[in-house]
Amino acid sequence: MKQRITVRYEGRVQGVGFRYTAVSLAQDLAVTGYVKNEFDGSVLLIAEGTEEQLTELLQAIRRSHLGKYITDEQVKRSVATGGFKGFGVQH
């Protein structure tokens, strides 16, 4: 069963390749959704997939070079809508 996670990353998460690394990791795991910079300096990630895929995505982001820039990660889980075709950067 597919789920959705909405994640807000805080820290020095803009200007460090966060969005493009997240896209690569998400595509490798075949999850759908998007990542985007927010005006307040945070990064928003919305992803849909199985619980295992989403857990792996969260862990892969933490394990990557991005982990050292993250000071806070707020994760909300909900039911997937199926509204995404792939995973990319939203502007």
Protein Blocks (a to p, Z undefined) as FASTA:
>chain_A
ZZddddddedjfehnlmmmmmmmmmmmnopacdddddfkopacddddddfklmmmmmmmm
mmmmmlmmpmbdcddddddehlafbdcddZZ
